[in-house]
Amino acid sequence: MMAVTSSCKEGNKIAMDNGKYVRYTPEQVEALERLYYECPKPSSMRRQQLIREYPILSNIEPKQIKVWFQNRRCREKQRKEASRLQAVNRKLTAMNKLLMEENDRLQKQVSQLVYEKSYFRQQSQQQAGLATTDTSCDSVVTSGHQHHLTPQHPPRDASPAGLLSIADETLTEFLSKATGTAVEWVQMPGMKPGPDSIGIVAISHGCTGVAARACGLVGLDPTRVAEILKDRPSWFRDCRAVDVINVLSTGNGGTIELLYMQLYAPTTLAPARDFWLLRYTSVLEDGSLVVCERSLNNTQNGPNMPPAANFVRAEMLPSGYLIRPCEGGGSIIHIVDHMDLEPWSVPEVLRPLYESSTLLAQKTTMAALRHLRQISQEISQPNVTGWGRRPAALRALSQKLSKGFNEAVNGFTDEGWSMLESDGADDITLLVNSSPGKMMGINLSYTNGFPSVGTAVLCAKASMLLQNVPPAILLRFLREHRSEWADSGIDAYSAAAIKAGPCSLPMSRGGSFGGQVILPLAHTIEHEEFMEVIKLENMGHYRDDMIMPGDIFLLQLCSGVDENAVGSCAELIFAPIDASFSDDALIIPSGFRIIPLDSGTDASSPSRTLDLASTLEVGTAGNRTTGDRSGRCGNSKSVMTIAFQFVCEIHLQENIAAMARQYVRSIIASVQRVALALSPSNFGSHAGFQSPPGSPEAQTLARWICQSYRCFLRMELLKQEGNESILKSLWHHTDAILCCSMKALPIFMFGNQAGLDMLETTLVALQDISLEKIFDENGRKALFAEFPQVMQQGFMCLQGGICLSSMGRAVSYERAVAWKVVNDEENAHCICFMFINWSFV
């Protein structure tokens, strides 16, 4: 580094030797700092302008000013990086503390298990010895052991003194679960702790009911964390309401609250749950804040909550939140959820919903941690996000969508819902709601300038059982291929309900479904949930029995699309909105919910999407692959709930009801057809959905593609090839690779991830797309003119051009290569296309 010169005369003269640093006066530094905040990277012309505008900088060369701004930007970057590293270090230190505590807890659990094993071995030996001498003693020991397994709790006093005693007992039991060994915890499948993870998540093994535990770090102070978590409806989507019945203060500065909580039922096939709870908030000696809860189902001499109609009273065992301040800011939080959801009250096939600790962890325990992290990020980065909305406003919209869908699924009478008569079949349930609260904001018919009063909301809902269909893949298909199940006339009718004019009964009309454009709006930190606006182009709005062309907008909430998330519920909820998209927009949501019924670790595979490629085989290879997959995936089941809402006028209620039944039944048929195609058990030689005979399995096809490319083009397609990695490397290749059959009308049969993204489709739907559909007229002429070249010399090169996705979107590509794919017998099997440097126009 060159020497720094500071030869200034009277503080105004600066050494200007070429290549040497200068020392600026405080006034000059202040002026430059002020300019830096206005423009951190001024152009050459701007620097010369600054010298003219600021006389104090007139004796500094533009080159020196350029160097100063470069150094200033470098210092700013170093400062931000140092701040980031300090934050990461604090997080790692806190995470290390959590892991050490977890390690200590596990060591205690191991010691306890070793002791219990030794104890039970001694007991079994003693009982065996007693059995040989006196059988009457055996009955005494056995009866005592049974009594120990099923302890009987006498009714507890619910007076203030008794409630305090219950609260202290709840606190002790909760802490033993949060930091002790009262429950045997096992790591949540797929969850690994780390600096970027949500935290340490565990589920119970072998305890009463279902339980989940999580430890994590959040950038909020303990008081704020407790305030957020107590407001359960704000973050727990299944929570309908929490009413505080009574509040008592304790002598140690804590508070006891008596709560009545209601939870929505996740499906139409099960009743909702409610809880009668005690919540105890206190501060421990080490300064930690504790909020613990438990049910009060067996109390006397105090307030009680009688059973509610249409609800099953569930039990919350000691649960809660341990919140400790973290050095450097933020909090370390331990969350325990432990419930007995009374699974006996639902059909046997649905009992896994209420017996799965994994599902409880996903929907409740992890949801709390995610919400806290989301709030922390919004506070630290208060930026305006999609469509000029702040995060809190978008979060409120997502809650409205979820709540509206839950209300439709449950159809509580106290919200104004009443059931309509069935048409003889019990597959679809119809409800109607004409309460004033439900009608606010709906587009009503007008008579003499005044709105009519005969308007209602009709809901058609149903549930169905799916087998061997991954919820994430099915949901992605429904999201990406709306035209496969939706009806344009119904969408137009629903959109008309929120327009400024009257809407009429939808009739069958010709014309194609408009183009679907997905406009991202917002997403959570881990992208497990995202909200978007769906624009349906060139649709029709019904007005006065006329159809007017235009665009329809849907607000859509999507979650559970990650195949790796074990036990995750997948939801697709949407509602028509006006183009103005105001914060108080009317929301009448409809949608789908898919919940896995068995949350084993092998129910969802990270390579599930890639495995769809192997459905290209039949015959012996196909049978082997299918059997392997079925052995890995098992006999997985899930329950799908569908609920659609329609605005109608009372005098048209019967017509709309008939239309709603027919529409939901058509959606169920479409879902069943898609599920059959996606189910791995339905591929292979005995399936109804088959690939052409002779199609190779995915690994073999990938090998043929690469070998043929090397043979005809004299170069390698992939940088690295190995027997186990060819398919994976081909799947993740940056260019779009698509294979089509060698028929008179070539049909696509395989595509890598980039190819599917380019065509905006899936591997299953790809087989319904012909080669000529993705090219315009000029592209088809150029393709078929040079197509014989592929058969003669084995390949051809195409100049850059435009093709179309399955959604009708234009895709530009720099150039394309096509080559003949031959099998091991050197017979032509298919044609492979590679579109290089493609992008949507």
C-alpha positions, 0 to 999 in steps of 0.5 A: 500500500502506498504511503498516505500524504498529509501535506496540507497548508492551513487545512485547505491544500491537499497533496495531489501526487498521482497514485497517492492517497490524500487526507481530507478535511472534516468539512470535505468528508462531511460533504462527501458523506452527505453526497454518498447517502444521496448517490453511493455510485456517482457517474463520471459526469456526476462527479465533475458536476459535484466539484462544480457545485461544491466549492469545498471540493474544487481542489480535489481531482475527479479521480480522487473523488472516484477513489473515495467513493470506492473506498466508502462503498467497500467500508459499507460492504465490510460493515454490513458483512461484519454485522451479518457475521455477528448476527450469525455468530450470536445465532450459532452460539444460542443454537449451540447452547440449545444443542448442548441442553438437548444433549444433556437431556438425551443423556439423562433419558439414556440413563433413565432407560438403562435404569428402567431396563435393569429394574424391569429385568429384576422385576421379571426375574422376581415375578418368575420366582414368585410364580413358581412358589405362590400363584396368589402373590402373582395376582397381587403384583399384577394388579398393582402393576395395572393400577400403576399404568392407569392412575385414577385422578380424583376430581380437583377443586376449582376454587382460586386456591385449587386453581393455583395448585393446579397451575403449579402442577401444570408448570412442573409437568410442562417443564419436565416435558420441555427440558426433562425426560417426562416424554420420550422425544424422537427427532421429527423426520426430515428435520435437522438442526442448523443455523438456517433451520427452523429449530429442533423439532421432536415428536413423542414416542409411546405416550398418551395422546399426541405430542410435539416439542420444538426449540428455536431462536426468534428475534423478539423479546420474551414479552412480545413472544408471549403476547403473540403466542397467546393470540392463538387464532392469529397463527393457528389456522385451525383455531376458530376462537379463544374466549377468556372466561375469567382472569385471576392474579396470583401472589407471585405476580403471575396470572391464571386464565380460564379459556374456552377454545374451539378448533375447526374440523379439518374435513367434513367427515369429522366433528370439530373439537373444543377445550376447557383450559387453564392457562398459567403465565409466570416468571421463573427465578432465572428470568424465563417467561413461562406460559403453560396450559392444561384442560380442566375437564375434571374439576368441581366447586368452580366454573365449568364449561358445559358440552357444546353442540357439534363439538367433541370435548378434547383434552390438552395435557400440560403444554406451553411455552418456555421463553428465555432471553437470549444474549444479544437480543431475541429469545430462546423458546421451547414449545410443547404441544400435548393433546388427546384429541379423542380419536374414537369419535371419528371413523376408523380410517380417519383416526390417524389424523388424530393419532399423528404426532407428526401432523400435530407438529406440522400444524401447531408446534412448527406453525408457532415457530414459523409465525414468530420468525415471520413477525421478526423478519417483518419488524427487521425488514419493514418493506412493502411487498407485492402489489404495494401491500405491507406484510401484515396486510397480506398476512391478514388476507391469507388468514381471511382465505383460510378462515373462510374455507374452514367456515365452509368446511365446518358449516356451523349453525351459529354462523348462519349455515343450514343444510339443504335436502339431498338429491338422493345421493349422499356424496355432496353436502349442500349448505346455505347461509343468508345471514346479514354478516355473510352477505355484507359486500356481496353484489346484490340485485337492484330494484328501483335503486335499492338492493334486494334482500333475497341473497345467500351463499351456497356451499357444496362440499365433499370429502374423498379418500385417496390412495398412493397419491402424494398430496404435494404432487396432486396439489401442484397439478391442480394449481398448475393445470386449472383448466383440467378441472375448473369451468370457465363459466363457473369462474365467470359467475363467481367473479360477477358476484363481486362486480358492480352489476347484477349477476345471473345464472351461468349457462353453457357457453362455447369457447376455450378456457382463458389463459392462466397467468400466475402473479406472485404476491408474497411468501413465508420465510421458508416458502412453505406457504405462498400467496398469489394472484391468478389472472384468467385472461379473456374470460367472460363476466355475466351481466344482464344475460350477456357475456362481456370479455375481460379478465378475472382475478383470483386471490390464491393461497397455496401451502404444502407443496414440498414433498419432503415435509413429512405429515404436511397438509396441502391446501389450495384456497382461492377466491375471486377478487375485484381488479382494485384489490382493496384491503377490505375486499370481499372474500368468498373462498373455495378450494382443496385440502389434502391431509396424509393419513399415515405420516411414516418417514417413507410416505413421501420421498425426496425423489418422488417427482424424479421417480415419475420419470420411471413410469415410462417402463412396462413389462418386466422392468416396469413390474420390478420398478413398480414393486420397488416403489410400492415397497418404499412408499407403502400403502399411503392414504390421504383424505381430500376435502373439497368446498366451493361457495357460490353466491345466489339469489333465493329464487334461484337457489334450487337451480344454483344448488343443482349446478353446484352439485353437478360442478363438484361431482365433475371436479371429483371425477377430474381429481380421481382421474388425475390421482389415478395417473399420479398413483405409482401403483397404477403404472406398469403392465397391469395399469390402465395408464400405460406408456407405449410398449417397449418404452425403457425405464428412466435410467435406461432412457437417460443413458440412451439419450447421452450415448446418442448425443455423443455418437451423433454430435461427437461431444458430451451432453453431460459434464459428468456421467456415472451409472447412478447419476446420469438421470439426476444430471439430466434431470437438473440440466439447465437447458430444456430437454424433451423426448417425443415419440417417432409417430405420424403425430409425435407426442412428448414422452419425457422431459427434464425439470427445465423442459417441464418448466418451459412447457409449464406442465408435469411429467404426467400431463406432458404425454398429452402434448404433441410436438406441433402444439408447441410451435407456431406455423412458421416454426412447424414449417421449419421443423418439418422441412429439416426433420428428415435430416435427423433420420439421415445424419442423426441430428439437426440444428435449429436457429433461435425462435419462439415456441409456446408453453402448455399455458399458451405463453411465448418462450424464446430460445437461442437455438435448439438441437434435435437428435435421434435416440437409439437403443442398445440394438441401435434401433431408433427409439425417439427424438430428443430436443434440447432448447438452449438458453430459453426464457419466457417472453 
